[in-house]
Amino acid sequence: MAKFEECLQRLEKIVQELEKGEVPLEKSLTLFEEGMQLSATCRKELEQAEGKVEILLKQNGKLQAESFES
Amino acid sequence: MSASDQLGLAFTPAARRTWTVHDLVAAVRTHVEREYTDIWVEGEISNFRAHDSGHLYFTLKDENAQIRVVMFRSSARLLRFRPENGMQVVARGRVTIYEERGELQISAEYLEPKGAGALQIAFEQLKAKLEAEGLFDAARKKPVPTLPHTIGIVTSPQAAALRDILNILRRRHHGANVLIYPAQVQGEAAALEVSAGVRHFNKTRGVDVIIVARGGGSAEDLAAFNHEGLARTIAASEIPVISAIGHETDFTIIDFVADLRAPTPSAAAELVIRSRQEVEEQTSGLLGRLEKAMRYHLLMARQSLTELAQHGAFGRMMDLIHRRGQRLDELVYRLGQVQRGILEKQRRRFETLSAAVRHYDVRRVLSGMKKDLAAQTTGLISVFRNSLLERRVRVERMDTALQALSPLAILDRGYALVFDASGKLLKDARKVKAGDEISARLAKGTVRAEVKGKKA
């Protein structure tokens, strides 16, 4: 859950580490690659959110999520 | 005593006195005001109206009666709560009559929600108890996600609070899902239903954050959120909880145990999600920084490579690489040769074989022709040999003729070649002077001489 935030935090960390400029080239390439992947994941996560609004209603003694029209 | 006396029919009216309306109302007013100067009266507010002047007008009623109440601005501005229709209150004031309308009314100086005093004491006591247990500690508070995937809201589906939250979420164009747990937010069952909602979300784990929301109301309305059981449920929640109860000035116990207190339900929505635009800007900002940092790394790497290249050691290394490259080329070339050799051998073998095949077909024809050919060849060879001999004689003769043309052959005929001291052939007498040493090459041997004199 809240995958986006974790994703963004890791990306932020990678960028900061790269910006320090102390990592060796080999490592920086690995970090860069991971960063690019994270950025793509973030974007996907953003696009995937549907913004649906549901309400839990009791049906046969069980709570079921149903679409909520406000 | 007659029956009619007993029934009062023998009543004789006093001398007739006719009042003016004003005198009457004034007289009653004086009487009433003297009798009811400082009273407490309890009832339900209705027809509430707050006038622009700051005065409040409303009706207090119970099941059987009602009375008008006015509260002047000087008293109204001291109120700690906002009176509303349907609210049970206790008012303190004096009874009077509004002469212009002949209406009985209370001029109130003080107003408190009924039972508020008792509620306030209970509130302070519970607050102190939970605080002592450490339930309000900042260290207990969980961080609230700024971009949750799904938001759980425990509230009444009819509440304005819910509409406010949904409006904000929609306005921010964020795609977060919303799951509503419907609960009463007022009355006896409210605390239990809201608790059940928080527990449900903790059990099903379908949401990243829980908002417990309710719009504004009287202290009594909000009393459900001062419930100890609900406070403990929220404190125990493993999912972050945001309390969004009433207005900014309203504080309930759950505001203290929640991970975050939002002043209003709308504010809760704003706290729980940042705008999509802001998030997208952050994401692309990070991506930009990532690329920039990487470019810098590559630039630095290239620079140190250049430095290395200028360094002798690297030059030697390049030399080594070039030499290896050359050796590789050579090996490749040789490999090619070997391959070509093999191919050539195979080609030849193939030709031999095909020749054998062809031979087989025409062998008999050829054997006849072969004999003729042999005979002819013998003849040809002797002809060729004779002509060769003839040529050799001619060549030897030409060689003698050529020899006669050679300068050395001329010397044989008595000529001499004269050289100066530096060994250059001398063709002009002007090039020497008396006393210069010269040499002359004869057909056999050389003589050295000195110039005695010369003729131009």
Contacts between the chains, C-beta under 8 A, distances in Angstrom:
chain1	res1	chain2	res2	distance
A	1	B	148	7.8
A	1	B	149	5.9
A	1	B	150	7.7
A	1	B	205	7.6
A	1	B	208	4.9
A	2	B	145	4.5
A	2	B	147	7.2
A	2	B	148	5.7
A	2	B	149	6.1
A	2	B	208	4.6
A	3	B	149	7.0
A	4	B	147	5.1
A	4	B	149	7.1
A	4	B	279	7.9
A	5	B	145	5.5
A	5	B	146	6.7
A	5	B	147	5.7
A	8	B	147	7.7
A	8	B	282	6.9
A	8	B	283	6.9
A	8	B	286	7.4
A	11	B	283	7.8
A	11	B	286	5.1
A	11	B	290	7.4
A	12	B	286	6.2
A	14	B	290	6.9
A	15	B	286	5.4
A	15	B	289	4.7
A	15	B	290	5.1
A	15	B	293	6.4
A	18	B	290	6.6
A	18	B	293	3.6
A	18	B	294	6.5
A	18	B	297	6.9
A	19	B	289	6.6
A	19	B	293	4.9
A	21	B	293	7.4
A	21	B	296	6.5
A	21	B	297	7.0
A	21	B	300	7.3
A	23	B	297	7.7
A	25	B	297	6.2
A	25	B	298	7.8
A	25	B	301	4.8
A	28	B	293	7.8
A	28	B	294	6.6
A	28	B	297	4.4
A	29	B	294	7.9
A	32	B	290	6.6
A	32	B	293	7.9
A	32	B	294	4.5
A	32	B	297	7.8
A	35	B	286	7.9
A	35	B	287	7.8
A	35	B	290	4.4
A	36	B	287	7.9
A	36	B	290	7.2
A	39	B	283	6.6
A	39	B	286	6.9
A	39	B	287	4.7
A	39	B	290	7.0
A	42	B	283	5.1
A	43	B	283	6.7
A	45	B	149	7.9
A	46	B	175	7.1
A	46	B	276	7.3
A	46	B	279	6.8
A	46	B	280	6.9
A	46	B	283	7.4
A	47	B	175	7.9
A	48	B	175	7.7
A	49	B	149	6.5
A	49	B	174	7.2
A	49	B	175	2.8
A	49	B	176	5.9
A	49	B	177	6.9
A	50	B	175	5.9
A	50	B	177	6.2
A	51	B	169	7.6
A	51	B	170	7.9
A	51	B	174	7.0
A	51	B	175	4.1
A	51	B	176	6.6
A	51	B	177	6.6
A	52	B	177	5.1
A	52	B	178	7.5
A	53	B	166	6.4
A	53	B	177	7.4
A	53	B	178	4.4
A	53	B	180	7.3
A	54	B	177	7.3
A	54	B	178	6.9
A	54	B	179	5.3
A	54	B	180	6.9
A	55	B	157	6.1
A	55	B	179	7.6
A	55	B	180	4.2
A	55	B	182	6.2
A	56	B	179	6.6
A	56	B	180	6.6
A	56	B	181	5.2
A	56	B	182	6.8
A	56	B	200	7.3
A	57	B	182	7.4
A	63	B	200	6.8
A	65	B	179	6.3
A	68	B	157	7.2
A	68	B	178	7.7
A	68	B	180	5.8
A	70	B	162	7.0
A	70	B	163	5.8
A	70	B	166	5.1
